[in-house]
Amino acid sequence: MQIEVIGVHLDVTASLEAYVKNRIGLSLDRFEDRIISVTVRLDDISGPHGPGTKRCHMEVQLQHREAAIVEHDHTDIYTAVDKAS
């Protein structure tokens, strides 16, 4: 399963990228044969959403189906990743 992690207004460290890939692997491993790719966009959306708000946006490209999209906002990026996955 191909997993791409992108940071928008947020630095994606090697440890954060490893955490995201591990968490997605744990959540989606049993569906691996039906998944083409997963794109994870991590964003700092502070401002109108409140100070320190982070967003995890996941898009899962599936074979023979439309993409599945999940999003979660939280002050802690690791919690946002956990809730989205």
QUISUL-V871765 format. One record per residue. N is the residue number from 1. RES is the residue in one small letter. PSI is psi in whole degrees, 0 to 359 (* if undefined). OMEGA is omega in whole degrees, 0 to 359 (* if undefined). NEAR is the number of other C-alpha atoms within 8 Angstrom. Layout:
n=N res=RES psi=PSI omega=OMEGA near=NEAR
n=N res=RES psi=PSI omega=OMEGA near=NEAR
This chain:
n=1 res=m psi=126 omega=180 near=7
n=2 res=q psi=125 omega=180 near=6
n=3 res=i psi=123 omega=178 near=9
n=4 res=e psi=131 omega=180 near=8
n=5 res=v psi=123 omega=184 near=11
n=6 res=i psi=135 omega=175 near=9
n=7 res=g psi=131 omega=177 near=10
n=8 res=v psi=117 omega=184 near=9
n=9 res=h psi=25 omega=184 near=7
n=10 res=l psi=131 omega=177 near=8
n=11 res=d psi=127 omega=178 near=6
n=12 res=v psi=106 omega=179 near=10
n=13 res=t psi=165 omega=178 near=6
n=14 res=a psi=322 omega=181 near=6
n=15 res=s psi=323 omega=177 near=6
n=16 res=l psi=317 omega=179 near=9
n=17 res=e psi=317 omega=178 near=10
n=18 res=a psi=319 omega=179 near=8
n=19 res=y psi=313 omega=180 near=8
n=20 res=v psi=312 omega=182 near=10
n=21 res=k psi=320 omega=178 near=9
n=22 res=n psi=315 omega=182 near=8
n=23 res=r psi=317 omega=178 near=11
n=24 res=i psi=318 omega=177 near=10
n=25 res=g psi=317 omega=179 near=8
n=26 res=l psi=321 omega=183 near=7
n=27 res=s psi=324 omega=189 near=8
n=28 res=l psi=2 omega=185 near=8
n=29 res=d psi=319 omega=183 near=8
n=30 res=r psi=345 omega=179 near=6
n=31 res=f psi=9 omega=188 near=7
n=32 res=e psi=324 omega=182 near=8
n=33 res=d psi=347 omega=180 near=5
n=34 res=r psi=358 omega=183 near=7
n=35 res=i psi=130 omega=176 near=12
n=36 res=i psi=308 omega=181 near=10
n=37 res=s psi=163 omega=176 near=11
n=38 res=v psi=128 omega=175 near=13
n=39 res=t psi=126 omega=180 near=11
n=40 res=v psi=122 omega=178 near=12
n=41 res=r psi=119 omega=178 near=12
n=42 res=l psi=128 omega=188 near=15
n=43 res=d psi=143 omega=171 near=11
n=44 res=d psi=107 omega=185 near=11
n=45 res=i psi=28 omega=179 near=11
n=46 res=s psi=158 omega=181 near=10
n=47 res=g psi=245 omega=183 near=6
n=48 res=p psi=340 omega=180 near=5
n=49 res=h psi=357 omega=181 near=7
n=50 res=g psi=159 omega=183 near=7
n=51 res=p psi=135 omega=174 near=6
n=52 res=g psi=17 omega=181 near=8
n=53 res=t psi=131 omega=178 near=13
n=54 res=k psi=150 omega=179 near=15
n=55 res=r psi=137 omega=171 near=15
n=56 res=c psi=117 omega=180 near=15
n=57 res=h psi=117 omega=180 near=12
n=58 res=m psi=134 omega=176 near=13
n=59 res=e psi=119 omega=182 near=11
n=60 res=v psi=115 omega=178 near=12
n=61 res=q psi=120 omega=183 near=12
n=62 res=l psi=152 omega=176 near=12
n=63 res=q psi=131 omega=174 near=7
n=64 res=h psi=22 omega=179 near=4
n=65 res=r psi=165 omega=174 near=6
n=66 res=e psi=159 omega=179 near=6
n=67 res=a psi=146 omega=174 near=8
n=68 res=a psi=131 omega=182 near=8
n=69 res=i psi=131 omega=179 near=8
n=70 res=v psi=141 omega=181 near=9
n=71 res=e psi=143 omega=174 near=9
n=72 res=h psi=139 omega=178 near=11
n=73 res=d psi=142 omega=178 near=9
n=74 res=h psi=162 omega=178 near=10
n=75 res=t psi=337 omega=179 near=9
n=76 res=d psi=122 omega=184 near=8
n=77 res=i psi=325 omega=179 near=11
n=78 res=y psi=321 omega=176 near=7
n=79 res=t psi=320 omega=177 near=9
n=80 res=a psi=319 omega=178 near=15
n=81 res=v psi=314 omega=180 near=12
n=82 res=d psi=314 omega=182 near=8
n=83 res=k psi=325 omega=180 near=7
n=84 res=a psi=330 omega=181 near=11
n=85 res=s psi=* omega=* near=9
